[in-house]
Amino acid sequence: MTNVYSDNYLKNQIESSSQEQLLIMFYDGAIRFVTRAENAVKGNDIEQRNYCINKANAIIAELSVTLDHEIGGQIAADLEALYDFMGRELIRANVKNSLEPLETVRKLLTDLRDTWKQAIDINKKKSAPSFVQGDSYKSLSIAL
């Protein structure tokens, strides 16, 4: 029963959040899964490592496809390249059961999350252009 309540809570939270709030939530989710994958590597829990890496990779892939290259231009292209790199690093971590790529990805995600949070806070009262398409973050709820 608890799972149904938490699923409903998450669904309500996603549906009532702004795009900016969702962006931060998805970075938080990816960071959480990468951290769990690191713990699984340390504990030699292959099943948990694989699960968490796949979840983090799904979030990162979704972040990549939500980029709006027409509005975002070079920033969107740079983010896409960074997301692609992170995806490759997650695969490398999974194949080699290695902490180093996970630490790299976690740091990149944390830096991006903090940068977006600062930008959101600065532009809170302004109507800043978005680098993502429409309500595409709503689809990320599957990855969480």
GICOR-V231447 format. One record per residue. N is the residue number from 0. RES is the residue in one small letter. PHI is phi in degrees with one decimal (999 if undefined). OMEGA is omega in whole degrees, -180 to 180 (* if undefined). D_CENTER is the distance of its C-alpha to the mean C-alpha in Angstrom with 2 decimals. Layout:
n,res,phi,omega,d_center
N,RES,PHI,OMEGA,D_CENTER
N,RES,PHI,OMEGA,D_CENTER
This chain:
n,res,phi,omega,d_center
0,m,999,-178,27.29
1,t,-58.3,-180,24.73
2,n,-62.4,179,21.99
3,v,-62.8,179,23.25
4,y,-65.4,180,23.17
5,s,-68.5,176,19.63
6,d,-64.1,178,18.54
7,n,-65.4,178,20.61
8,y,-60.8,180,19.31
9,l,-62.1,179,15.64
10,k,-60.4,179,16.95
11,n,-63.7,180,19.04
12,q,-63.6,180,16.45
13,i,-66.6,-177,14.21
14,e,-67.1,-178,17.44
15,s,-100.8,-178,18.72
16,s,-95.4,174,15.84
17,s,-75.5,177,15.91
18,q,-59.3,-180,13.44
19,e,-65.0,178,12.89
20,q,-64.4,179,12.42
21,l,-63.9,179,9.93
22,l,-57.0,179,7.81
23,i,-64.5,179,8.19
24,m,-60.8,-178,7.79
25,f,-73.3,172,4.35
26,y,-62.6,178,3.73
27,d,-58.5,179,6.58
28,g,-63.7,179,5.86
29,a,-62.8,178,3.99
30,i,-61.8,180,6.85
31,r,-60.5,-179,9.14
32,f,-69.1,177,9.08
33,v,-65.1,178,9.67
34,t,-62.1,177,12.31
35,r,-63.7,178,13.81
36,a,-64.5,177,14.08
37,e,-59.9,179,15.88
38,n,-64.0,178,18.17
39,a,-67.8,176,18.86
40,v,-62.9,180,19.90
41,k,-61.1,-180,22.12
42,g,-92.4,-180,23.58
43,n,55.7,178,23.99
44,d,-98.1,-173,22.34
45,i,-63.4,-179,21.58
46,e,-62.7,180,20.65
47,q,-65.9,178,18.07
48,r,-58.2,-179,16.67
49,n,-60.3,-180,16.45
50,y,-59.2,-176,14.92
51,c,-68.0,178,12.08
52,i,-64.6,178,11.44
53,n,-63.5,178,11.59
54,k,-64.9,179,9.13
55,a,-61.3,-180,6.44
56,n,-63.9,178,7.90
57,a,-63.7,179,8.00
58,i,-65.2,-179,4.48
59,i,-63.2,178,4.72
60,a,-62.3,179,8.17
61,e,-68.0,175,7.87
62,l,-58.4,-179,6.42
63,s,-65.7,-177,9.36
64,v,-73.4,179,11.82
65,t,-86.5,179,11.51
66,l,-65.6,177,12.79
67,d,-103.8,-175,16.42
68,h,-72.5,178,18.45
69,e,-68.9,180,21.62
70,i,-83.7,-174,20.62
71,g,-78.2,178,18.19
72,g,52.9,-176,20.54
73,q,-65.1,179,20.09
74,i,-62.4,179,17.01
75,a,-63.2,179,15.20
76,a,-63.2,179,16.83
77,d,-65.1,178,15.82
78,l,-63.6,179,12.10
79,e,-60.3,178,12.57
80,a,-63.0,179,14.51
81,l,-66.9,177,12.06
82,y,-62.4,177,9.28
83,d,-61.4,178,12.37
84,f,-59.4,-180,13.42
85,m,-61.7,178,10.37
86,g,-60.8,178,10.88
87,r,-64.9,179,14.52
88,e,-65.5,178,14.16
89,l,-64.5,177,12.45
90,i,-62.9,179,15.37
91,r,-60.7,179,17.77
92,a,-61.8,-178,16.79
93,n,-70.2,-178,17.36
94,v,-66.8,-175,20.57
95,k,-97.1,-177,22.01
96,n,51.0,-171,20.87
97,s,-115.2,178,20.04
98,l,-77.7,-172,18.44
99,e,-54.7,179,18.53
100,p,-65.3,178,15.73
101,l,-65.9,178,13.44
102,e,-62.9,178,14.65
103,t,-61.6,-179,14.09
104,v,-64.8,179,10.41
105,r,-60.2,180,10.02
106,k,-64.6,178,12.23
107,l,-61.1,179,10.61
108,l,-62.2,180,7.21
109,t,-64.4,178,9.72
110,d,-63.1,179,11.91
111,l,-64.0,179,9.72
112,r,-59.4,-179,8.77
113,d,-65.0,178,12.51
114,t,-65.7,177,13.66
115,w,-61.8,-180,12.10
116,k,-60.3,178,13.51
117,q,-63.2,180,16.79
118,a,-63.2,178,16.98
119,i,-63.2,180,16.46
120,d,-62.0,-180,19.08
121,i,-65.3,-175,21.43
122,n,-98.9,-175,21.33
123,k,-54.4,-177,21.36
124,k,-91.3,178,24.90
125,k,-99.3,174,24.70
126,s,-101.2,-178,23.56
127,a,-82.8,177,21.28
128,p,-65.7,180,20.27
129,s,-101.1,178,16.83
130,f,-96.8,180,15.11
131,v,-124.2,-177,13.69
132,q,-91.0,170,16.01
133,g,38.8,-178,17.41
134,d,-95.7,-173,15.81
135,s,-64.8,178,13.35
136,y,-70.2,179,10.48
137,k,-58.4,-179,12.88
138,s,-70.3,-180,12.31
139,l,-70.5,-180,8.80
140,s,-58.8,178,10.91
141,i,-64.7,-177,12.01
142,a,-71.6,-179,8.91
143,l,-77.1,*,9.08
